[in-house]
């Protein structure tokens, strides 16, 4: 199979949503159905239609799972609705491991966003 041929066990999906929660809802449903999701890119559009495409393919599956869980559980809310201990319990890893995954993922995303915005 060449690189250009579709892989039979993969489904490529593109979503265009007006609110990020809609995309998270789709990801939650896929997760509930037992699907493995690995996003390749994220495109953010502001009110004036300025677009920036962000490559998230450098995130590992574990980093993406930690980010998704942190977002869904309110770790990034002000005030926080979940802490590292909550996330660690759910992921069945240590608090320091969750912290490291989130920091690595956040660093990757910030780099991708700043690089894409240039």
N, CA, C and O atoms as a GROMACS GRO file, in nm:
protein
  472
    1UNK      N    1   0.084  -0.116   0.000
    1UNK     CA    2   0.000   0.000   0.000
    1UNK      C    3   0.090   0.124   0.000
    1UNK      O    4   0.178   0.137   0.085
    2UNK      N    5   0.068   0.215  -0.094
    2UNK     CA    6   0.148   0.336  -0.099
    2UNK      C    7   0.094   0.436   0.001
    2UNK      O    8  -0.015   0.419   0.055
    3UNK      N    9   0.172   0.541   0.024
    3UNK     CA   10   0.133   0.643   0.122
    3UNK      C   11   0.006   0.716   0.079
    3UNK      O   12  -0.069   0.764   0.164
    4UNK      N   13  -0.021   0.724  -0.050
    4UNK     CA   14  -0.138   0.796  -0.100
    4UNK      C   15  -0.265   0.714  -0.095
    4UNK      O   16  -0.375   0.769  -0.100
    5UNK      N   17  -0.254   0.583  -0.087
    5UNK     CA   18  -0.372   0.498  -0.082
    5UNK      C   19  -0.437   0.509   0.056
    5UNK      O   20  -0.368   0.517   0.157
    6UNK      N   21  -0.572   0.508   0.060
    6UNK     CA   22  -0.639   0.514   0.190
    6UNK      C   23  -0.612   0.388   0.271
    6UNK      O   24  -0.601   0.278   0.215
    7UNK      N   25  -0.602   0.403   0.399
    7UNK     CA   26  -0.583   0.289   0.488
    7UNK      C   27  -0.721   0.239   0.528
    7UNK      O   28  -0.805   0.318   0.570
    8UNK      N   29  -0.745   0.108   0.516
    8UNK     CA   30  -0.880   0.055   0.538
    8UNK      C   31  -0.933   0.072   0.680
    8UNK      O   32  -1.055   0.073   0.699
    9UNK      N   33  -0.847   0.086   0.779
    9UNK     CA   34  -0.896   0.095   0.916
    9UNK      C   35  -0.900   0.238   0.968
    9UNK      O   36  -0.919   0.260   1.087
   10UNK      N   37  -0.881   0.335   0.879
   10UNK     CA   38  -0.881   0.475   0.920
   10UNK      C   39  -0.995   0.551   0.853
   10UNK      O   40  -1.032   0.522   0.739
   11UNK      N   41  -1.048   0.646   0.924
   11UNK     CA   42  -1.152   0.733   0.872
   11UNK      C   43  -1.104   0.876   0.889
   11UNK      O   44  -1.075   0.918   1.001
   12UNK      N   45  -1.095   0.949   0.780
   12UNK     CA   46  -1.054   1.089   0.786
   12UNK      C   47  -1.180   1.175   0.792
   12UNK      O   48  -1.266   1.166   0.705
   13UNK      N   49  -1.190   1.258   0.896
   13UNK     CA   50  -1.308   1.341   0.916
   13UNK      C   51  -1.266   1.485   0.930
   13UNK      O   52  -1.170   1.516   1.001
   14UNK      N   53  -1.337   1.574   0.862
   14UNK     CA   54  -1.317   1.718   0.878
   14UNK      C   55  -1.444   1.776   0.937
   14UNK      O   56  -1.554   1.745   0.892
   15UNK      N   57  -1.428   1.859   1.038
   15UNK     CA   58  -1.543   1.923   1.102
   15UNK      C   59  -1.533   2.073   1.088
   15UNK      O   60  -1.426   2.131   1.102
   16UNK      N   61  -1.645   2.137   1.059
   16UNK     CA   62  -1.653   2.282   1.061
   16UNK      C   63  -1.764   2.316   1.159
   16UNK      O   64  -1.881   2.289   1.133
   17UNK      N   65  -1.728   2.374   1.270
   17UNK     CA   66  -1.825   2.402   1.375
   17UNK      C   67  -1.813   2.548   1.417
   17UNK      O   68  -1.707   2.609   1.404
   18UNK      N   69  -1.922   2.603   1.467
   18UNK     CA   70  -1.920   2.742   1.512
   18UNK      C   71  -1.874   2.754   1.656
   18UNK      O   72  -1.829   2.861   1.698
   19UNK      N   73  -1.883   2.645   1.732
   19UNK     CA   74  -1.837   2.645   1.870
   19UNK      C   75  -1.755   2.519   1.895
   19UNK      O   76  -1.791   2.411   1.849
   20UNK      N   77  -1.645   2.534   1.967
   20UNK     CA   78  -1.553   2.423   1.991
   20UNK      C   79  -1.622   2.308   2.064
   20UNK      O   80  -1.584   2.192   2.047
   21UNK      N   81  -1.721   2.338   2.145
   21UNK     CA   82  -1.791   2.233   2.220
   21UNK      C   83  -1.856   2.132   2.125
   21UNK      O   84  -1.867   2.014   2.159
   22UNK      N   85  -1.898   2.176   2.008
   22UNK     CA   86  -1.956   2.084   1.910
   22UNK      C   87  -1.853   1.980   1.866
   22UNK      O   88  -1.886   1.862   1.853
   23UNK      N   89  -1.731   2.023   1.842
   23UNK     CA   90  -1.625   1.929   1.804
   23UNK      C   91  -1.595   1.834   1.919
   23UNK      O   92  -1.574   1.715   1.897
   24UNK      N   93  -1.593   1.886   2.042
   24UNK     CA   94  -1.567   1.801   2.158
   24UNK      C   95  -1.679   1.698   2.175
   24UNK      O   96  -1.654   1.586   2.218
   25UNK      N   97  -1.802   1.737   2.143
   25UNK     CA   98  -1.914   1.643   2.153
   25UNK      C   99  -1.896   1.528   2.054
   25UNK      O  100  -1.921   1.413   2.088
   26UNK      N  101  -1.854   1.559   1.934
   26UNK     CA  102  -1.830   1.455   1.834
   26UNK      C  103  -1.719   1.362   1.882
   26UNK      O  104  -1.731   1.240   1.871
   27UNK      N  105  -1.611   1.418   1.936
   27UNK     CA  106  -1.501   1.336   1.987
   27UNK      C  107  -1.547   1.247   2.102
   27UNK      O  108  -1.506   1.132   2.112
   28UNK      N  109  -1.631   1.302   2.190
   28UNK     CA  110  -1.684   1.221   2.302
   28UNK      C  111  -1.766   1.102   2.250
   28UNK      O  112  -1.752   0.991   2.300
   29UNK      N  113  -1.850   1.127   2.149
   29UNK     CA  114  -1.932   1.019   2.094
   29UNK      C  115  -1.845   0.912   2.029
   29UNK      O  116  -1.871   0.793   2.044
   30UNK      N  117  -1.743   0.955   1.957
   30UNK     CA  118  -1.653   0.857   1.896
   30UNK      C  119  -1.584   0.774   2.003
   30UNK      O  120  -1.568   0.653   1.989
   31UNK      N  121  -1.542   0.841   2.112
   31UNK     CA  122  -1.478   0.771   2.223
   31UNK      C  123  -1.574   0.670   2.286
   31UNK      O  124  -1.534   0.558   2.318
   32UNK      N  125  -1.699   0.710   2.304
   32UNK     CA  126  -1.799   0.620   2.363
   32UNK      C  127  -1.823   0.498   2.275
   32UNK      O  128  -1.857   0.390   2.326
   33UNK      N  129  -1.805   0.514   2.145
   33UNK     CA  130  -1.825   0.402   2.053
   33UNK      C  131  -1.699   0.317   2.041
   33UNK      O  132  -1.696   0.219   1.966
   34UNK      N  133  -1.594   0.353   2.115
   34UNK     CA  134  -1.472   0.274   2.113
   34UNK      C  135  -1.373   0.314   2.005
   34UNK      O  136  -1.276   0.242   1.979
   35UNK      N  137  -1.397   0.428   1.942
   35UNK     CA  138  -1.306   0.474   1.838
   35UNK      C  139  -1.181   0.537   1.897
   35UNK      O  140  -1.184   0.591   2.007
   36UNK      N  141  -1.073   0.529   1.823
   36UNK     CA  142  -0.948   0.594   1.862
   36UNK      C  143  -0.934   0.717   1.773
   36UNK      O  144  -0.934   0.706   1.651
   37UNK      N  145  -0.922   0.832   1.836
   37UNK     CA  146  -0.917   0.957   1.761
   37UNK      C  147  -0.779   1.018   1.777
   37UNK      O  148  -0.728   1.032   1.888
   38UNK      N  149  -0.719   1.056   1.664
   38UNK     CA  150  -0.592   1.127   1.666
   38UNK      C  151  -0.602   1.244   1.568
   38UNK      O  152  -0.580   1.227   1.449
   39UNK      N  153  -0.637   1.362   1.618
   39UNK     CA  154  -0.652   1.479   1.530
   39UNK      C  155  -0.519   1.514   1.464
   39UNK      O  156  -0.413   1.505   1.526
   40UNK      N  157  -0.526   1.554   1.337
   40UNK     CA  158  -0.407   1.595   1.263
   40UNK      C  159  -0.390   1.745   1.260
   40UNK      O  160  -0.277   1.795   1.257
   41UNK      N  161  -0.500   1.818   1.259
   41UNK     CA  162  -0.489   1.964   1.256
   41UNK      C  163  -0.615   2.026   1.313
   41UNK      O  164  -0.720   1.963   1.325
   42UNK      N  165  -0.601   2.151   1.348
   42UNK     CA  166  -0.710   2.228   1.405
   42UNK      C  167  -0.706   2.363   1.336
   42UNK      O  168  -0.601   2.426   1.329
   43UNK      N  169  -0.820   2.407   1.285
   43UNK     CA  170  -0.826   2.536   1.219
   43UNK      C  171  -0.919   2.625   1.298
   43UNK      O  172  -1.034   2.590   1.324
   44UNK      N  173  -0.870   2.740   1.337
   44UNK     CA  174  -0.947   2.834   1.418
   44UNK      C  175  -0.982   2.954   1.331
   44UNK      O  176  -0.895   3.011   1.264
   45UNK      N  177  -1.110   2.992   1.332
   45UNK     CA  178  -1.155   3.106   1.255
   45UNK      C  179  -1.216   3.207   1.350
   45UNK      O  180  -1.301   3.171   1.432
   46UNK      N  181  -1.174   3.331   1.340
   46UNK     CA  182  -1.233   3.433   1.427
   46UNK      C  183  -1.351   3.501   1.356
   46UNK      O  184  -1.388   3.462   1.245
   47UNK      N  185  -1.408   3.599   1.421
   47UNK     CA  186  -1.529   3.665   1.371
   47UNK      C  187  -1.509   3.733   1.236
   47UNK      O  188  -1.605   3.748   1.161
   48UNK      N  189  -1.387   3.774   1.204
   48UNK     CA  190  -1.364   3.840   1.076
   48UNK      C  191  -1.311   3.744   0.971
   48UNK      O  192  -1.260   3.787   0.867
   49UNK      N  193  -1.322   3.616   0.998
   49UNK     CA  194  -1.286   3.513   0.902
   49UNK      C  195  -1.137   3.500   0.877
   49UNK      O  196  -1.096   3.449   0.772
   50UNK      N  197  -1.054   3.546   0.970
   50UNK     CA  198  -0.910   3.523   0.958
   50UNK      C  199  -0.883   3.381   1.006
   50UNK      O  200  -0.923   3.344   1.116
   51UNK      N  201  -0.817   3.302   0.923
   51UNK     CA  202  -0.796   3.161   0.956
   51UNK      C  203  -0.650   3.132   0.984
   51UNK      O  204  -0.560   3.186   0.920
   52UNK      N  205  -0.630   3.046   1.080
   52UNK     CA  206  -0.497   2.995   1.109
   52UNK      C  207  -0.510   2.845   1.126
   52UNK      O  208  -0.587   2.798   1.210
   53UNK      N  209  -0.437   2.770   1.048
   53UNK     CA  210  -0.439   2.625   1.062
   53UNK      C  211  -0.324   2.584   1.152
   53UNK      O  212  -0.210   2.624   1.131
   54UNK      N  213  -0.357   2.502   1.251
   54UNK     CA  214  -0.258   2.460   1.350
   54UNK      C  215  -0.237   2.309   1.334
   54UNK      O  216  -0.332   2.231   1.342
   55UNK      N  217  -0.114   2.270   1.313
   55UNK     CA  218  -0.079   2.129   1.301
   55UNK      C  219  -0.064   2.069   1.441
   55UNK      O  220   0.024   2.108   1.517
   56UNK      N  221  -0.151   1.975   1.474
   56UNK     CA  222  -0.146   1.910   1.605
   56UNK      C  223  -0.096   1.766   1.594
   56UNK      O  224  -0.108   1.688   1.689
   57UNK      N  225  -0.041   1.731   1.480
   57UNK     CA  226   0.002   1.592   1.459
   57UNK      C  227   0.121   1.554   1.547
   57UNK      O  228   0.150   1.435   1.564
   58UNK      N  229   0.192   1.654   1.603
   58UNK     CA  230   0.304   1.621   1.691
   58UNK      C  231   0.260   1.581   1.832
   58UNK      O  232   0.341   1.533   1.911
   59UNK      N  233   0.132   1.601   1.863
   59UNK     CA  234   0.081   1.555   1.992
   59UNK      C  235   0.073   1.403   1.991
   59UNK      O  236   0.032   1.342   1.892
   60UNK      N  237   0.112   1.342   2.102
   60UNK     CA  238   0.095   1.198   2.113
   60UNK      C  239  -0.050   1.168   2.149
   60UNK      O  240  -0.124   1.256   2.192
   61UNK      N  241  -0.090   1.044   2.130
   61UNK     CA  242  -0.226   1.004   2.166
   61UNK      C  243  -0.250   1.028   2.315
   61UNK      O  244  -0.356   1.077   2.353
   62UNK      N  245  -0.152   0.996   2.398
   62UNK     CA  246  -0.166   1.015   2.543
   62UNK      C  247  -0.178   1.162   2.578
   62UNK      O  248  -0.255   1.198   2.666
   63UNK      N  249  -0.102   1.248   2.510
   63UNK     CA  250  -0.112   1.391   2.534
   63UNK      C  251  -0.251   1.442   2.494
   63UNK      O  252  -0.312   1.520   2.567
   64UNK      N  253  -0.300   1.397   2.379
   64UNK     CA  254  -0.432   1.440   2.333
   64UNK      C  255  -0.540   1.394   2.432
   64UNK      O  256  -0.631   1.470   2.464
   65UNK      N  257  -0.531   1.271   2.479
   65UNK     CA  258  -0.628   1.219   2.576
   65UNK      C  259  -0.626   1.302   2.704
   65UNK      O  260  -0.732   1.334   2.759
   66UNK      N  261  -0.508   1.337   2.752
   66UNK     CA  262  -0.497   1.419   2.873
   66UNK      C  263  -0.556   1.557   2.851
   66UNK      O  264  -0.628   1.608   2.937
   67UNK      N  265  -0.528   1.618   2.736
   67UNK     CA  266  -0.586   1.749   2.704
   67UNK      C  267  -0.738   1.744   2.697
   67UNK      O  268  -0.808   1.828   2.753
   68UNK      N  269  -0.787   1.644   2.627
   68UNK     CA  270  -0.933   1.629   2.611
   68UNK      C  271  -1.000   1.611   2.747
   68UNK      O  272  -1.102   1.675   2.775
   69UNK      N  273  -0.944   1.525   2.830
   69UNK     CA  274  -1.000   1.502   2.963
   69UNK      C  275  -0.995   1.630   3.046
   69UNK      O  276  -1.092   1.667   3.111
   70UNK      N  277  -0.880   1.697   3.044
   70UNK     CA  278  -0.864   1.821   3.119
   70UNK      C  279  -0.967   1.925   3.075
   70UNK      O  280  -1.025   1.995   3.158
   71UNK      N  281  -0.988   1.934   2.946
   71UNK     CA  282  -1.088   2.030   2.894
   71UNK      C  283  -1.229   1.991   2.938
   71UNK      O  284  -1.304   2.074   2.990
   72UNK      N  285  -1.265   1.865   2.917
   72UNK     CA  286  -1.401   1.820   2.951
   72UNK      C  287  -1.431   1.833   3.099
   72UNK      O  288  -1.544   1.865   3.137
   73UNK      N  289  -1.333   1.809   3.182
   73UNK     CA  290  -1.355   1.810   3.327
   73UNK      C  291  -1.338   1.949   3.389
   73UNK      O  292  -1.356   1.965   3.510
   74UNK      N  293  -1.304   2.048   3.309
   74UNK     CA  294  -1.295   2.184   3.360
   74UNK      C  295  -1.162   2.223   3.420
   74UNK      O  296  -1.155   2.318   3.498
   75UNK      N  297  -1.056   2.151   3.386
   75UNK     CA  298  -0.923   2.185   3.437
   75UNK      C  299  -0.879   2.323   3.389
   75UNK      O  300  -0.808   2.394   3.461
   76UNK      N  301  -0.922   2.362   3.270
   76UNK     CA  302  -0.884   2.493   3.215
   76UNK      C  303  -0.987   2.602   3.245
   76UNK      O  304  -0.968   2.716   3.203
   77UNK      N  305  -1.094   2.570   3.315
   77UNK     CA  306  -1.194   2.670   3.353
   77UNK      C  307  -1.138   2.761   3.462
   77UNK      O  308  -1.045   2.723   3.533
   78UNK      N  309  -1.196   2.879   3.475
   78UNK     CA  310  -1.161   2.971   3.584
   78UNK      C  311  -1.286   2.993   3.668
   78UNK      O  312  -1.379   3.055   3.616
   79UNK      N  313  -1.297   2.949   3.787
   79UNK     CA  314  -1.201   2.866   3.859
   79UNK      C  315  -1.204   2.722   3.808
   79UNK      O  316  -1.299   2.680   3.742
   80UNK      N  317  -1.099   2.649   3.839
   80UNK     CA  318  -1.089   2.510   3.794
   80UNK      C  319  -1.197   2.424   3.858
   80UNK      O  320  -1.230   2.440   3.975
   81UNK      N  321  -1.252   2.334   3.778
   81UNK     CA  322  -1.350   2.238   3.828
   81UNK      C  323  -1.285   2.102   3.854
   81UNK      O  324  -1.346   2.014   3.916
   82UNK      N  325  -1.163   2.084   3.807
   82UNK     CA  326  -1.088   1.959   3.828
   82UNK      C  327  -0.943   1.996   3.850
   82UNK      O  328  -0.896   2.101   3.804
   83UNK      N  329  -0.871   1.910   3.920
   83UNK     CA  330  -0.728   1.934   3.941
   83UNK      C  331  -0.648   1.815   3.891
   83UNK      O  332  -0.705   1.718   3.839
   84UNK      N  333  -0.516   1.823   3.905
   84UNK     CA  334  -0.431   1.715   3.856
   84UNK      C  335  -0.463   1.581   3.920
   84UNK      O  336  -0.455   1.477   3.855
   85UNK      N  337  -0.500   1.583   4.048
   85UNK     CA  338  -0.534   1.458   4.117
   85UNK      C  339  -0.656   1.391   4.051
   85UNK      O  340  -0.658   1.270   4.034
   86UNK      N  341  -0.757   1.472   4.015
   86UNK     CA  342  -0.876   1.418   3.948
   86UNK      C  343  -0.837   1.352   3.815
   86UNK      O  344  -0.879   1.241   3.784
   87UNK      N  345  -0.757   1.425   3.737
   87UNK     CA  346  -0.716   1.373   3.606
   87UNK      C  347  -0.630   1.248   3.621
   87UNK      O  348  -0.645   1.152   3.545
   88UNK      N  349  -0.540   1.250   3.719
   88UNK     CA  350  -0.452   1.135   3.742
   88UNK      C  351  -0.532   1.011   3.778
   88UNK      O  352  -0.503   0.902   3.730
   89UNK      N  353  -0.632   1.027   3.862
   89UNK     CA  354  -0.717   0.914   3.900
   89UNK      C  355  -0.787   0.855   3.779
   89UNK      O  356  -0.790   0.733   3.760
   90UNK      N  357  -0.843   0.942   3.696
   90UNK     CA  358  -0.916   0.895   3.578
   90UNK      C  359  -0.822   0.827   3.478
   90UNK      O  360  -0.857   0.725   3.419
   91UNK      N  361  -0.704   0.883   3.458
   91UNK     CA  362  -0.608   0.827   3.363
   91UNK      C  363  -0.525   0.712   3.421
   91UNK      O  364  -0.452   0.645   3.349
   92UNK      N  365  -0.539   0.692   3.551
   92UNK     CA  366  -0.467   0.586   3.622
   92UNK      C  367  -0.315   0.602   3.609
   92UNK      O  368  -0.242   0.507   3.584
   93UNK      N  369  -0.270   0.728   3.628
   93UNK     CA  370  -0.128   0.760   3.628
   93UNK      C  371  -0.104   0.860   3.742
   93UNK      O  372  -0.200   0.906   3.805
   94UNK      N  373   0.020   0.893   3.767
   94UNK     CA  374   0.052   0.986   3.876
   94UNK      C  375   0.019   1.131   3.836
   94UNK      O  376   0.007   1.164   3.718
   95UNK      N  377   0.006   1.216   3.939
   95UNK     CA  378  -0.017   1.358   3.914
   95UNK      C  379   0.097   1.418   3.834
   95UNK      O  380   0.075   1.498   3.744
   96UNK      N  381   0.219   1.378   3.866
   96UNK     CA  382   0.334   1.433   3.793
   96UNK      C  383   0.332   1.390   3.646
   96UNK      O  384   0.372   1.467   3.559
   97UNK      N  385   0.285   1.269   3.619
   97UNK     CA  386   0.276   1.223   3.480
   97UNK      C  387   0.170   1.303   3.403
   97UNK      O  388   0.192   1.339   3.287
   98UNK      N  389   0.056   1.331   3.468
   98UNK     CA  390  -0.048   1.413   3.404
   98UNK      C  391   0.008   1.552   3.377
   98UNK      O  392  -0.008   1.606   3.267
   99UNK      N  393   0.072   1.610   3.477
   99UNK     CA  394   0.129   1.743   3.462
   99UNK      C  395   0.228   1.747   3.347
   99UNK      O  396   0.227   1.841   3.267
  100UNK      N  397   0.313   1.646   3.337
  100UNK     CA  398   0.413   1.641   3.229
  100UNK      C  399   0.345   1.630   3.093
  100UNK      O  400   0.386   1.697   2.999
  101UNK      N  401   0.242   1.546   3.083
  101UNK     CA  402   0.171   1.530   2.955
  101UNK      C  403   0.106   1.661   2.913
  101UNK      O  404   0.115   1.701   2.797
  102UNK      N  405   0.041   1.727   3.008
  102UNK     CA  406  -0.026   1.852   2.976
  102UNK      C  407   0.075   1.960   2.936
  102UNK      O  408   0.054   2.033   2.839
  103UNK      N  409   0.185   1.971   3.011
  103UNK     CA  410   0.287   2.071   2.979
  103UNK      C  411   0.346   2.045   2.840
  103UNK      O  412   0.366   2.138   2.762
  104UNK      N  413   0.374   1.921   2.810
  104UNK     CA  414   0.430   1.886   2.678
  104UNK      C  415   0.330   1.919   2.567
  104UNK      O  416   0.368   1.974   2.464
  105UNK      N  417   0.204   1.884   2.589
  105UNK     CA  418   0.100   1.912   2.489
  105UNK      C  419   0.081   2.062   2.472
  105UNK      O  420   0.072   2.112   2.359
  106UNK      N  421   0.075   2.135   2.582
  106UNK     CA  422   0.058   2.280   2.576
  106UNK      C  423   0.175   2.346   2.504
  106UNK      O  424   0.154   2.437   2.424
  107UNK      N  425   0.295   2.300   2.530
  107UNK     CA  426   0.413   2.354   2.463
  107UNK      C  427   0.406   2.329   2.313
  107UNK      O  428   0.436   2.418   2.233
  108UNK      N  429   0.365   2.209   2.275
  108UNK     CA  430   0.351   2.175   2.134
  108UNK      C  431   0.246   2.263   2.068
  108UNK      O  432   0.268   2.314   1.958
  109UNK      N  433   0.132   2.283   2.135
  109UNK     CA  434   0.025   2.365   2.078
  109UNK      C  435   0.065   2.512   2.066
  109UNK      O  436   0.039   2.575   1.964
  110UNK      N  437   0.128   2.565   2.170
  110UNK     CA  438   0.170   2.706   2.165
  110UNK      C  439   0.270   2.725   2.051
  110UNK      O  440   0.260   2.822   1.976
  111UNK      N  441   0.366   2.636   2.039
  111UNK     CA  442   0.463   2.645   1.930
  111UNK      C  443   0.392   2.640   1.795
  111UNK      O  444   0.424   2.719   1.706
  112UNK      N  445   0.298   2.548   1.779
  112UNK     CA  446   0.225   2.534   1.652
  112UNK      C  447   0.143   2.660   1.622
  112UNK      O  448   0.138   2.704   1.507
  113UNK      N  449   0.080   2.717   1.723
  113UNK     CA  450  -0.002   2.836   1.703
  113UNK      C  451   0.084   2.956   1.665
  113UNK      O  452   0.053   3.028   1.570
  114UNK      N  453   0.191   2.978   1.740
  114UNK     CA  454   0.279   3.092   1.710
  114UNK      C  455   0.344   3.077   1.573
  114UNK      O  456   0.353   3.173   1.497
  115UNK      N  457   0.388   2.957   1.541
  115UNK     CA  458   0.450   2.932   1.411
  115UNK      C  459   0.350   2.951   1.297
  115UNK      O  460   0.384   3.010   1.194
  116UNK      N  461   0.227   2.903   1.315
  116UNK     CA  462   0.125   2.914   1.211
  116UNK      C  463   0.078   3.058   1.192
  116UNK      O  464   0.032   3.094   1.083
  117UNK      N  465   0.090   3.140   1.294
  117UNK     CA  466   0.041   3.278   1.287
  117UNK      C  467   0.139   3.372   1.218
  117UNK      O  468   0.105   3.487   1.191
  118UNK      N  469   0.258   3.325   1.190
  118UNK     CA  470   0.360   3.412   1.128
  118UNK      C  471   0.337   3.429   0.981
  118UNK      O  472   0.414   3.498   0.915
   0.00000   0.00000   0.00000
